[in-house]
Amino acid sequence: GGRTAIDDIDTIAHTKAAGWFVSEALYSSETPESTMREFVEHWKAVRGEEKHGYAKRVIVAENSESKSSETQEKKPTFINAKEAKDAAKLAKQQRVDIAARGCTQRDKAHIRKTTPVHFEYEYGSYDLEVPYTEIKLSDTPGVGPNPPFKDYNTEGPKCDPKEGLAPLRLDWIRDRGDVVEYEGRRRNLQDDGKRAIKRGKASKEWRGRTHKPMKGADHPITQMWYARHGITTPEMQYVATRENCDVELVREEIAAGRAVIPCNINHPEAEPMIIGSRFLTKLNANMGNSAVTSSIDEEVEKLTWATKWGADTVMDLSTGNDIHTTREWILRNSPVPIGTVPMYQALEKVEDDASKLSWELFRDTVIEQCEQGVDYMTIHAGVLLRYVPLTANRVTGIVSRGGSIMAEWCLQHHQESFLYTHFEELCEIFAKYDVAFSLGDGLRPGSLADANDAAQLSELMTLGELTKIAWQHDVQVMIEGPGHVPFDTVRMNIEMEKAICQNAPFYTLGPLTTDTAPGYDHITSAIGGVEIARYGTAMLCYVTPKEHLGLPNKDDVKQGVIAYKIACHAADLAKHHPHAMDRDNAISKARFEFRWLDQFNLSYDPDTAIAFHDETLPAEPAKMAHFCSMCGPKFCSMAISQNIRKRFGGAAQQEQLVEEARSQAIADGMKEMSKKFQESGSSLYQSVKA
């Protein structure tokens, strides 16, 4: 029990004991280090260099090589119990952290399945397979089975990343008879950047499935054009099934511009989804390499990781090596819409010199990305020459990369932005491929001090103007929103966007509600995200713990996605979205019934939930216990509540007991008053003492 004394060591050392356990002697010693050394010396006086009482230690002649290997492999030694205890705690915490980073439990519990839906219209007949996630639940003890829980699924079917996904929508697109295949622009090494030019090739060429690019033949081939012409497409039916709503609602919202289905005809692998305030709040995950770090394999892994945890769309914001090829790998493996900021690649093509940018170069880059299959593009066409001086006195200036690039170009050339002056031509290009605009907030505030200023609001007015132009071309539009906003003005921002941009879907980065928490900005922004989505924002762009600090890795992606899944869900609850509370009800029921595994599996991150539980109660029987380590077996309120029900019955029986108690209290009161009356002489009137 830790009470080993120095006099016991000689006896223990002559046995085959592996060692001894001492704590009391160390805690009571004023010099625990010297006390520990004394114990060790007594032990070695008997054992020498022998190990475990019988295994001889192998002595290797020391040389420089053995010394270096010994240094690398040397295990930590502890000279007191506190160090050993702290090391054990750290090792335990590391095991919890590693388990929480994984997806083992999630993959066991969250099973992707599909619902068959037959769809027919004038251009063809299809048996759609619409995905959902099924989570099997255990029986309620003493009551009976619980039905499986069904949830929205973004993960996509499994595939070999080298081959890519099957082209789900290819037949739907071709059967409409309004697209043509063509050779397309020739890809060149400039598309992959200067390092690819030096190497003479991309670092990892795409070798999987390819197809000739397609474009519209005679009219816009956007979902908005079909909706406005009264055509219900397979994409719309697919979305309606996923959203558990009527397909006519989908068509009406698309036709009015209040929702978008981003689905470039050259990205047939994508499973159609909808972004609009009358539908589930969506979340976007940003990724992409930088000039400093990351690779194609890492970015594809981030894509599959983000969609596994619930990302509805992904933006490839690569600014480094192999931009074109990285995007090709991402698109061919993505079951969700992919967005980009084409300005980043255009700037790479001119070796980061904004003054060399031109409309012709930018237009070629846009067509390149349209032919690859990018579903929506951020275009900073609202950054006008006259707005740039409005940012001169800001605390953080222009924080949008695309916005700052265009501001620099405008001032260097003393010209209006070519994105603004050529916007109608962009609309004509997008209409041929069904690429949606994500009109960028290039002058968004990067700090609370700059929120809601003249630059931000002036750009928003211009975005409202550009929205009308895009709609005239039947092109779908989203509006990007602010980044840093005080909480009390969050609602004002969404209300202004609705009014100015005529209810086009709002897509916001957060917003962050404080600037004080680097390392925790996934939390500061999710707070603002709930508020702005509650009042109508259709999609939230996630923020990871690395925001303002560095390029997010795989773990950061998971943290960001989970934080924003929570924010989106909280907003849907606040909007009273149909069936939004189903998951909450299911997990609350499991929690009250101590169905621990169901509680873990119904959470957004089962692996973290089970790792935290098992940190203190790792044994399997603990997953059936009616308590956790917070309250212990005697103070669990839910266990006490269950005992109350067992002892006193349900609501009716408890109401009866309350009524009996109330009646008894009245009777007792009457009896007490009667006694007082008799004691006072049974006189109806009593004299009052002055």
C-alpha positions, 0 to 999 in steps of 0.5 A: 500500500505504499508503506514500504520502509527502508528496512523492507528493501533487503527482504524484497530484493531477495525475492523475485519481485520486480520492484517495490511501491513507496509513497508514504516515506517520500511524502513524509520526508523533507528531502524526498530525492535523497530518500529515494536514492537511499532506497535505490542504493539498498536495492542495488546492494542486493540486486546489483544490475540484475533486472526483475530478480532473474533477467541479466541485464545485457551490457554493451560496450559504449561507443559513440554510436551506442551512446547516441542510440541510448540517448534516443531510446532512453526512457524517463526516470523519476526521482520522486512519486510526484513526477511519476504521477504527473507523467502517468497523468500526461500519458493518460491525457495523450491517450484520450487526445489520440482517441478523440482525434480518430473516427473509429466509433463514428465509422462503426455507428454512422452508416451511409445508406440510400433511399430509392426515389423514382423520378420521371420527367420529359427528358428521362426516367431515373431511379435516384439513390439519395443518401442518408446516415443511419444510427442504430439504437439499442432497446430501452430496458423494460420497454422495447426497441428504438427505431434507427435514427436517420440523419443528413449525409455528406460523406459520399460513397467510398472510392479509391482516391486515385480513381475518383468517384463515379459520375452520378449526374452525367446521364441527367446532364446529357439526357436534357440535350442542351449541352455539348462536349468540346475539346476545351482549353489546353492545360499548361504548366503555367496553370500549376505555377512557377515551380511546376514550370521549373520541374517540367510537370506537376508533382502528382498528375491525375491519372483517374477518370476524365471526360471532355468538358461540357457547356450549354448549347443554346440557352443557360443550363443553370438550375435557375433557368430550369426552375424559372421555366417550370422544369423540375430537374432530378437535382431538385428532386434529389435535394427535396428528398435530402431535405425532407420537403416538397420538391415544388418548394425547392423549385420555387426558391431556386426560381426566386433566387432565394436558394442555390443548387451549386452543381457545375455540369463538369462536376457530375460526381457531386451529390446535389444539395441546396443552400437557402434560408428555408432549408437546413443551415449548411456549412462550408469547410475551407482548405487548400495548400499555401506557398509554405506547406501541404501537398495534394495527398494532404488536401484530398485527405482533408476533403474526405475528412471534412465531408465525413464530419459534415461539411456541405461544401468545400472551398479549395483556396490553394495559393501554393504549388500545383494549384490546377492539379490539386483542384483536379484531385479534389474535384474528382473525389468530392461528393460535395460542391467545390468553390474557389477564388480564381483570383488566387490562381491568376495571381500565381500565374503572374508570379504574385505581381498584381500589376500584371493581372488583366481581364484576359488572364482572369477570364482564361483562369475562370474558364479553366476552372469552369471546365474542371468542374468548380461549382461556385466561385468567389468574385470580388467584383464589389471592390471598386476604385472609389471604395479603396480610400474608405479603408485607409484609416481602418485598424486592420485595413483590407483583410480579404486576400482577393479584395486586397489584390483588386484594391492594389490593382485599381490604385496601380492602374488608376482604373475601375476593377475589371471584375466589375466592368466585365461582370456581364461577361462573367455571367455569360460564362457562368450560365454555360456551365451552371457555376454559381456566384459567391459575390465576395466581401472583399472589404469585410471588416477584419476587426470589431473596430472596423465593423459596419463602416462605410467601406463594408456597406458601400461594397454591400450596395454594389453586391446588390446591384450585381445580384440583379445583373446575374439573375438577368442571366439566370445565374445563381448567386450567393452573397458573402458576409462579414468576418468580425462583427459585435454581437449586438449588430449581427442581426442588423447585418443579415437584415441589411443583406436581405433588403439590399440583395433581395433575399439572395442566400447569405454566406458568412465567415462566422462572424467572429464576435470578439478579437481576443481569442487566437487559438479559439476562433472556431468558438468566437465565430460559431457564437456569431454564426448561430446568431446570424444563421438564426435570422436567415443566413443560409451557409456558414463558413467554418473557422478553425482553431488555426484562424489568424495563426497558420494553415489548418491541419486535419485535426483543425479541420475536424475541430472547425467542422464540429464547432460549425455543425453545432452552430448550424444545428443551434440555428435550425432549432432557433428557426423551428426548422421541421425535425430539427429537434429530432436528434436532440430528443433522441440523445436526451432519451438515451441519456436519461435511460443510461444507454451510454453507447447510443448517447455517444453515437448520436453525438456529432463526434462519438469518438471524443464523447467515448474518449472523455467518458472512458478517461475516468470509467474505462471498463465496459460495465461502466457503459451500462452504469447509472452514473458517470464520474461527475456525480458518482453512483449516489448523486446522479439526478437522472438515476434519482429521477428514475427511482422516483418514477419507480417508487411513486409511479407516473404523472397521474400517480404523482398528481394523486399523491400531491392532491392527497398531500394537499388535502391532508395539509388542509385537514391538518390545518383545520384540526390545528385551528379547531384546537386553537379555537377550543383553547381560546374558550370556543368564543366566536369573538375575541377581545383584542389587547391594546 
